[in-house]
C-alpha cells in the first residue's frame, strides 16, 4: 500500500501558496485494509476514508467510465491494481494531476508543473469532455490564477457547450461553482471564459446578454472586480454583478440557480436601487430617507451596508459616499421611534411623525438645510 498527496495541495505548494486542505490517494489497498488500519469510511459513490487522527480524506485509487449524460453519469472502479497514473489521468487539468509521495518526490505524468510555470490551464485527456462541471472549474481557476487556457482545451469546452453537454448541469452545482468563482481574485475572468466558450449563454443567459452592449459588459465586469478587490462578501459580489441587470433578469437567474436567499435579496435591491445609492453624494435628505425606508435600512442595517458596497464598487468617491450614507442612517436610527409612537394619535400619525423626526436628524447629519 502506497499513499500519495494529490491535486490542489501539490499545485498550491509548487505555487508557494498556503495549503488549506490535503487530499490523499491510496494505491494497492482494499476497503477492508483501510478499516483495519483505523480509517473511517465515508464515501458513498466510491471508497473514501477519514484518517483516524487528522481526519483528512484518503481515497482509494480509482478509474471512471462515462455511462450517461451529465456529471452524475459515471461508473467508478476502485481496486488494488489501479495505478497512481490511472487515477491522475481521470482528473480535469494537468496542474491538478500531480502527486507527491512520502519522500517528497513529485510524480507528474502529464507535465502539470510545466503548465503551472507557464500559467496554462490544459485538460489531461479527452475524458475532460465527459463532465460538464469541468467547464465551470476551468473558468473558476482562470479567475483564481489569471492563467490562460490552452487552445485545445478552449476548443473542447466550446464543443461541450455546443453539443448540449452543459445543459445537463444541475442548478445547485452551477451555483456552487459560480459562487466559488465570485470569491476569487478576479471574478470577471470566470464570466469572460464562460462567455468565450459559449457556456454562459447556457447557464446564465441573463448575464450573457450583457455582452449585447460591449461597453456595458466591460463596466459590469469592472464593477465586479472592484467589489472583489474591496473584499466584499459573496452576496455583495453577486449584487455588484446584478446592478447591471434588470430586476426581472435577476429574479430569473436567481430562481433558476436556486441562489441562497441573502444573495437573491441583495441582488434584487442592487438591481432596483443601485443607481440611487450610486448617487449618494448628491442625494438630499428627503431622498436619503426615502431610500432608507424603501430598502428597510432600519431593521436591516448590515444588509444596507452590503448594498452600498455593491452599488458603489469601483467608484472613485465610494468611501466618502458610503460614509455619508452611514452618517445619515446612524443619526436617523438614533431617533426614539417608540417614544414618538406613544405620543402620536393613530397609525398614520405615527408613521408621519417618525419620518419627520428621522428627516430632521438626516438634515442635521448631512448639513442639508
Buried (B, 14 or more C-beta within 10 A) or exposed (E): EEBBBBBBBBBBBBEEEEEEEBBBBBBBBBBEBBEEBEBEEEBEEBBBBBBEEEEBBBBBBBBBEEEEEBBEEBEBBBEEEBEBBBBBBBBBBBBBBBBBEEEEEBBBBBBBBEBBEEEBBBBBBEBBBBBBBBBBBBBBBBBBBEBBBBEEBBEBBBEBBEEEBBEBBBEEBBBBBBBBBBBBEBBBBBBBBBBBBBBBBBBBEBBBBBBEEEEEBEBBBBBBBBBBEBEBBBBBBBBBBBBBBEBEBBBBBBEBBEBBEBBBBBBBBBBBBBEBBBEBBEBEBEBBBBBBBEBEBBEBBEBBBBBBBBBBBBBEEBEEBBEBBBBBBEBBBEBEBEEBBEEBEEEEEBBEBBBEBBBBBBBBBBEBE
